[in-house]
Amino acid sequence: MNKRLDKIYEDMDSLENERIDCLNRLEAVQEQQLNEKQFIKCFWSLTNL
């Protein structure tokens, strides 16, 4: 029984780590998208001088 519980806790930890990794990747993508939007906004403001 203890081995089964240990395995469940291991799996839960693994899933939590995967969730954190996914959230970190999502945050990086969102930051990149924001940077791209800011670049485009800056580019268009310079071309409309």
PDB file of N, CA, C and O in Angstrom:
ATOM      1  N   MET A   1       0.826  -1.204   0.000  1.00  0.00           N
ATOM      2  CA  MET A   1       0.000   0.000   0.000  1.00  0.00           C
ATOM      3  C   MET A   1       0.865   1.262   0.000  1.00  0.00           C
ATOM      4  O   MET A   1       0.574   2.207  -0.733  1.00  0.00           O
ATOM      5  N   ASN A   2       1.913   1.287   0.805  1.00  0.00           N
ATOM      6  CA  ASN A   2       2.776   2.464   0.867  1.00  0.00           C
ATOM      7  C   ASN A   2       3.459   2.736  -0.464  1.00  0.00           C
ATOM      8  O   ASN A   2       3.647   3.890  -0.849  1.00  0.00           O
ATOM      9  N   LYS A   3       3.833   1.665  -1.169  1.00  0.00           N
ATOM     10  CA  LYS A   3       4.472   1.848  -2.470  1.00  0.00           C
ATOM     11  C   LYS A   3       3.506   2.488  -3.457  1.00  0.00           C
ATOM     12  O   LYS A   3       3.895   3.323  -4.273  1.00  0.00           O
ATOM     13  N   ARG A   4       2.237   2.083  -3.370  1.00  0.00           N
ATOM     14  CA  ARG A   4       1.231   2.673  -4.255  1.00  0.00           C
ATOM     15  C   ARG A   4       1.044   4.149  -3.940  1.00  0.00           C
ATOM     16  O   ARG A   4       0.952   4.978  -4.846  1.00  0.00           O
ATOM     17  N   LEU A   5       0.989   4.472  -2.663  1.00  0.00           N
ATOM     18  CA  LEU A   5       0.859   5.880  -2.272  1.00  0.00           C
ATOM     19  C   LEU A   5       2.082   6.677  -2.707  1.00  0.00           C
ATOM     20  O   LEU A   5       1.955   7.795  -3.208  1.00  0.00           O
ATOM     21  N   ASP A   6       3.252   6.108  -2.516  1.00  0.00           N
ATOM     22  CA  ASP A   6       4.476   6.786  -2.950  1.00  0.00           C
ATOM     23  C   ASP A   6       4.439   7.065  -4.446  1.00  0.00           C
ATOM     24  O   ASP A   6       4.826   8.144  -4.893  1.00  0.00           O
ATOM     25  N   LYS A   7       3.972   6.086  -5.218  1.00  0.00           N
ATOM     26  CA  LYS A   7       3.881   6.247  -6.668  1.00  0.00           C
ATOM     27  C   LYS A   7       2.881   7.349  -7.025  1.00  0.00           C
ATOM     28  O   LYS A   7       3.128   8.150  -7.926  1.00  0.00           O
ATOM     29  N   ILE A   8       1.768   7.381  -6.323  1.00  0.00           N
ATOM     30  CA  ILE A   8       0.764   8.429  -6.563  1.00  0.00           C
ATOM     31  C   ILE A   8       1.360   9.802  -6.281  1.00  0.00           C
ATOM     32  O   ILE A   8       1.176  10.733  -7.064  1.00  0.00           O
ATOM     33  N   TYR A   9       2.074   9.931  -5.165  1.00  0.00           N
ATOM     34  CA  TYR A   9       2.688  11.216  -4.828  1.00  0.00           C
ATOM     35  C   TYR A   9       3.768  11.601  -5.837  1.00  0.00           C
ATOM     36  O   TYR A   9       3.908  12.773  -6.187  1.00  0.00           O
ATOM     37  N   GLU A  10       4.521  10.625  -6.296  1.00  0.00           N
ATOM     38  CA  GLU A  10       5.525  10.884  -7.336  1.00  0.00           C
ATOM     39  C   GLU A  10       4.862  11.403  -8.599  1.00  0.00           C
ATOM     40  O   GLU A  10       5.314  12.377  -9.200  1.00  0.00           O
ATOM     41  N   ASP A  11       3.777  10.735  -8.996  1.00  0.00           N
ATOM     42  CA  ASP A  11       3.045  11.154 -10.191  1.00  0.00           C
ATOM     43  C   ASP A  11       2.479  12.559 -10.030  1.00  0.00           C
ATOM     44  O   ASP A  11       2.513  13.363 -10.961  1.00  0.00           O
ATOM     45  N   MET A  12       1.959  12.845  -8.843  1.00  0.00           N
ATOM     46  CA  MET A  12       1.416  14.181  -8.586  1.00  0.00           C
ATOM     47  C   MET A  12       2.517  15.234  -8.678  1.00  0.00           C
ATOM     48  O   MET A  12       2.302  16.301  -9.254  1.00  0.00           O
ATOM     49  N   ASP A  13       3.680  14.951  -8.125  1.00  0.00           N
ATOM     50  CA  ASP A  13       4.810  15.877  -8.205  1.00  0.00           C
ATOM     51  C   ASP A  13       5.236  16.091  -9.650  1.00  0.00           C
ATOM     52  O   ASP A  13       5.524  17.212 -10.070  1.00  0.00           O
ATOM     53  N   SER A  14       5.269  15.004 -10.397  1.00  0.00           N
ATOM     54  CA  SER A  14       5.660  15.082 -11.797  1.00  0.00           C
ATOM     55  C   SER A  14       4.679  15.946 -12.587  1.00  0.00           C
ATOM     56  O   SER A  14       5.082  16.780 -13.398  1.00  0.00           O
ATOM     57  N   LEU A  15       3.389  15.736 -12.340  1.00  0.00           N
ATOM     58  CA  LEU A  15       2.372  16.536 -13.022  1.00  0.00           C
ATOM     59  C   LEU A  15       2.474  18.004 -12.635  1.00  0.00           C
ATOM     60  O   LEU A  15       2.309  18.883 -13.481  1.00  0.00           O
ATOM     61  N   GLU A  16       2.738  18.271 -11.383  1.00  0.00           N
ATOM     62  CA  GLU A  16       2.890  19.657 -10.931  1.00  0.00           C
ATOM     63  C   GLU A  16       4.086  20.308 -11.616  1.00  0.00           C
ATOM     64  O   GLU A  16       4.012  21.466 -12.027  1.00  0.00           O
ATOM     65  N   ASN A  17       5.188  19.570 -11.739  1.00  0.00           N
ATOM     66  CA  ASN A  17       6.362  20.108 -12.429  1.00  0.00           C
ATOM     67  C   ASN A  17       6.062  20.379 -13.899  1.00  0.00           C
ATOM     68  O   ASN A  17       6.495  21.393 -14.446  1.00  0.00           O
ATOM     69  N   GLU A  18       5.323  19.477 -14.536  1.00  0.00           N
ATOM     70  CA  GLU A  18       4.938  19.687 -15.934  1.00  0.00           C
ATOM     71  C   GLU A  18       4.041  20.909 -16.066  1.00  0.00           C
ATOM     72  O   GLU A  18       4.179  21.688 -17.008  1.00  0.00           O
ATOM     73  N   ARG A  19       3.127  21.074 -15.124  1.00  0.00           N
ATOM     74  CA  ARG A  19       2.223  22.231 -15.145  1.00  0.00           C
ATOM     75  C   ARG A  19       3.018  23.529 -15.010  1.00  0.00           C
ATOM     76  O   ARG A  19       2.752  24.502 -15.716  1.00  0.00           O
ATOM     77  N   ILE A  20       3.980  23.540 -14.114  1.00  0.00           N
ATOM     78  CA  ILE A  20       4.819  24.723 -13.921  1.00  0.00           C
ATOM     79  C   ILE A  20       5.625  25.012 -15.184  1.00  0.00           C
ATOM     80  O   ILE A  20       5.742  26.165 -15.597  1.00  0.00           O
ATOM     81  N   ASP A  21       6.180  23.970 -15.797  1.00  0.00           N
ATOM     82  CA  ASP A  21       6.925  24.150 -17.046  1.00  0.00           C
ATOM     83  C   ASP A  21       6.033  24.736 -18.132  1.00  0.00           C
ATOM     84  O   ASP A  21       6.447  25.638 -18.861  1.00  0.00           O
ATOM     85  N   CYS A  22       4.811  24.225 -18.239  1.00  0.00           N
ATOM     86  CA  CYS A  22       3.869  24.741 -19.242  1.00  0.00           C
ATOM     87  C   CYS A  22       3.552  26.210 -18.985  1.00  0.00           C
ATOM     88  O   CYS A  22       3.525  27.017 -19.914  1.00  0.00           O
ATOM     89  N   LEU A  23       3.314  26.550 -17.735  1.00  0.00           N
ATOM     90  CA  LEU A  23       3.014  27.941 -17.398  1.00  0.00           C
ATOM     91  C   LEU A  23       4.201  28.850 -17.704  1.00  0.00           C
ATOM     92  O   LEU A  23       4.019  29.974 -18.174  1.00  0.00           O
ATOM     93  N   ASN A  24       5.407  28.370 -17.439  1.00  0.00           N
ATOM     94  CA  ASN A  24       6.595  29.162 -17.748  1.00  0.00           C
ATOM     95  C   ASN A  24       6.746  29.377 -19.248  1.00  0.00           C
ATOM     96  O   ASN A  24       7.100  30.469 -19.693  1.00  0.00           O
ATOM     97  N   ARG A  25       6.475  28.319 -20.035  1.00  0.00           N
ATOM     98  CA  ARG A  25       6.548  28.455 -21.494  1.00  0.00           C
ATOM     99  C   ARG A  25       5.477  29.409 -22.004  1.00  0.00           C
ATOM    100  O   ARG A  25       5.733  30.223 -22.892  1.00  0.00           O
ATOM    101  N   LEU A  26       4.275  29.306 -21.441  1.00  0.00           N
ATOM    102  CA  LEU A  26       3.188  30.204 -21.824  1.00  0.00           C
ATOM    103  C   LEU A  26       3.563  31.648 -21.517  1.00  0.00           C
ATOM    104  O   LEU A  26       3.334  32.536 -22.338  1.00  0.00           O
ATOM    105  N   GLU A  27       4.126  31.886 -20.363  1.00  0.00           N
ATOM    106  CA  GLU A  27       4.543  33.233 -19.978  1.00  0.00           C
ATOM    107  C   GLU A  27       5.598  33.765 -20.944  1.00  0.00           C
ATOM    108  O   GLU A  27       5.556  34.935 -21.324  1.00  0.00           O
ATOM    109  N   ALA A  28       6.535  32.922 -21.338  1.00  0.00           N
ATOM    110  CA  ALA A  28       7.579  33.336 -22.283  1.00  0.00           C
ATOM    111  C   ALA A  28       6.977  33.680 -23.638  1.00  0.00           C
ATOM    112  O   ALA A  28       7.380  34.659 -24.265  1.00  0.00           O
ATOM    113  N   VAL A  29       6.019  32.887 -24.091  1.00  0.00           N
ATOM    114  CA  VAL A  29       5.361  33.159 -25.378  1.00  0.00           C
ATOM    115  C   VAL A  29       4.585  34.466 -25.304  1.00  0.00           C
ATOM    116  O   VAL A  29       4.641  35.274 -26.231  1.00  0.00           O
ATOM    117  N   GLN A  30       3.869  34.680 -24.217  1.00  0.00           N
ATOM    118  CA  GLN A  30       3.100  35.915 -24.067  1.00  0.00           C
ATOM    119  C   GLN A  30       4.023  37.129 -24.023  1.00  0.00           C
ATOM    120  O   GLN A  30       3.699  38.174 -24.586  1.00  0.00           O
ATOM    121  N   GLU A  31       5.153  36.999 -23.368  1.00  0.00           N
ATOM    122  CA  GLU A  31       6.123  38.092 -23.314  1.00  0.00           C
ATOM    123  C   GLU A  31       6.674  38.382 -24.708  1.00  0.00           C
ATOM    124  O   GLU A  31       6.831  39.542 -25.090  1.00  0.00           O
ATOM    125  N   GLN A  32       6.965  37.334 -25.461  1.00  0.00           N
ATOM    126  CA  GLN A  32       7.461  37.499 -26.825  1.00  0.00           C
ATOM    127  C   GLN A  32       6.410  38.187 -27.693  1.00  0.00           C
ATOM    128  O   GLN A  32       6.744  39.068 -28.485  1.00  0.00           O
ATOM    129  N   GLN A  33       5.157  37.797 -27.551  1.00  0.00           N
ATOM    130  CA  GLN A  33       4.081  38.417 -28.326  1.00  0.00           C
ATOM    131  C   GLN A  33       3.949  39.890 -27.974  1.00  0.00           C
ATOM    132  O   GLN A  33       3.738  40.722 -28.856  1.00  0.00           O
ATOM    133  N   LEU A  34       4.070  40.215 -26.705  1.00  0.00           N
ATOM    134  CA  LEU A  34       4.004  41.607 -26.279  1.00  0.00           C
ATOM    135  C   LEU A  34       5.156  42.400 -26.884  1.00  0.00           C
ATOM    136  O   LEU A  34       4.958  43.519 -27.359  1.00  0.00           O
ATOM    137  N   ASN A  35       6.356  41.829 -26.868  1.00  0.00           N
ATOM    138  CA  ASN A  35       7.506  42.500 -27.472  1.00  0.00           C
ATOM    139  C   ASN A  35       7.286  42.734 -28.958  1.00  0.00           C
ATOM    140  O   ASN A  35       7.628  43.796 -29.479  1.00  0.00           O
ATOM    141  N   GLU A  36       6.716  41.745 -29.645  1.00  0.00           N
ATOM    142  CA  GLU A  36       6.451  41.893 -31.075  1.00  0.00           C
ATOM    143  C   GLU A  36       5.426  42.990 -31.330  1.00  0.00           C
ATOM    144  O   GLU A  36       5.583  43.779 -32.262  1.00  0.00           O
ATOM    145  N   LYS A  37       4.384  43.049 -30.516  1.00  0.00           N
ATOM    146  CA  LYS A  37       3.369  44.097 -30.666  1.00  0.00           C
ATOM    147  C   LYS A  37       3.990  45.468 -30.448  1.00  0.00           C
ATOM    148  O   LYS A  37       3.703  46.407 -31.192  1.00  0.00           O
ATOM    149  N   GLN A  38       4.838  45.590 -29.433  1.00  0.00           N
ATOM    150  CA  GLN A  38       5.485  46.871 -29.159  1.00  0.00           C
ATOM    151  C   GLN A  38       6.408  47.258 -30.305  1.00  0.00           C
ATOM    152  O   GLN A  38       6.477  48.430 -30.673  1.00  0.00           O
ATOM    153  N   PHE A  39       7.114  46.293 -30.871  1.00  0.00           N
ATOM    154  CA  PHE A  39       7.994  46.560 -32.001  1.00  0.00           C
ATOM    155  C   PHE A  39       7.188  47.051 -33.193  1.00  0.00           C
ATOM    156  O   PHE A  39       7.561  48.030 -33.839  1.00  0.00           O
ATOM    157  N   ILE A  40       6.080  46.372 -33.484  1.00  0.00           N
ATOM    158  CA  ILE A  40       5.239  46.760 -34.623  1.00  0.00           C
ATOM    159  C   ILE A  40       4.675  48.158 -34.410  1.00  0.00           C
ATOM    160  O   ILE A  40       4.654  48.970 -35.335  1.00  0.00           O
ATOM    161  N   LYS A  41       4.218  48.437 -33.197  1.00  0.00           N
ATOM    162  CA  LYS A  41       3.675  49.761 -32.887  1.00  0.00           C
ATOM    163  C   LYS A  41       4.747  50.830 -33.093  1.00  0.00           C
ATOM    164  O   LYS A  41       4.480  51.880 -33.677  1.00  0.00           O
ATOM    165  N   CYS A  42       5.945  50.561 -32.617  1.00  0.00           N
ATOM    166  CA  CYS A  42       7.064  51.497 -32.781  1.00  0.00           C
ATOM    167  C   CYS A  42       7.400  51.666 -34.256  1.00  0.00           C
ATOM    168  O   CYS A  42       7.618  52.786 -34.718  1.00  0.00           O
ATOM    169  N   PHE A  43       7.444  50.565 -34.996  1.00  0.00           N
ATOM    170  CA  PHE A  43       7.760  50.603 -36.427  1.00  0.00           C
ATOM    171  C   PHE A  43       6.755  51.470 -37.169  1.00  0.00           C
ATOM    172  O   PHE A  43       7.141  52.323 -37.968  1.00  0.00           O
ATOM    173  N   TRP A  44       5.459  51.258 -36.909  1.00  0.00           N
ATOM    174  CA  TRP A  44       4.434  52.026 -37.613  1.00  0.00           C
ATOM    175  C   TRP A  44       4.477  53.494 -37.225  1.00  0.00           C
ATOM    176  O   TRP A  44       4.219  54.357 -38.065  1.00  0.00           O
ATOM    177  N   SER A  45       4.795  53.796 -35.984  1.00  0.00           N
ATOM    178  CA  SER A  45       4.876  55.205 -35.594  1.00  0.00           C
ATOM    179  C   SER A  45       6.050  55.886 -36.291  1.00  0.00           C
ATOM    180  O   SER A  45       5.973  57.072 -36.612  1.00  0.00           O
ATOM    181  N   LEU A  46       7.133  55.151 -36.527  1.00  0.00           N
ATOM    182  CA  LEU A  46       8.277  55.724 -37.240  1.00  0.00           C
ATOM    183  C   LEU A  46       8.001  55.884 -38.727  1.00  0.00           C
ATOM    184  O   LEU A  46       8.489  56.833 -39.342  1.00  0.00           O
ATOM    185  N   THR A  47       7.236  54.984 -39.312  1.00  0.00           N
ATOM    186  CA  THR A  47       6.955  55.075 -40.749  1.00  0.00           C
ATOM    187  C   THR A  47       5.908  56.126 -41.053  1.00  0.00           C
ATOM    188  O   THR A  47       5.752  56.527 -42.207  1.00  0.00           O
ATOM    189  N   ASN A  48       5.191  56.578 -40.042  1.00  0.00           N
ATOM    190  CA  ASN A  48       4.148  57.585 -40.260  1.00  0.00           C
ATOM    191  C   ASN A  48       4.600  58.979 -39.840  1.00  0.00           C
ATOM    192  O   ASN A  48       3.771  59.853 -39.588  1.00  0.00           O
ATOM    193  N   LEU A  49       5.883  59.185 -39.767  1.00  0.00           N
ATOM    194  CA  LEU A  49       6.394  60.514 -39.385  1.00  0.00           C
ATOM    195  C   LEU A  49       6.195  61.510 -40.506  1.00  0.00           C
ATOM    196  O   LEU A  49       6.563  62.677 -40.367  1.00  0.00           O
TER     197      LEU A  49
END
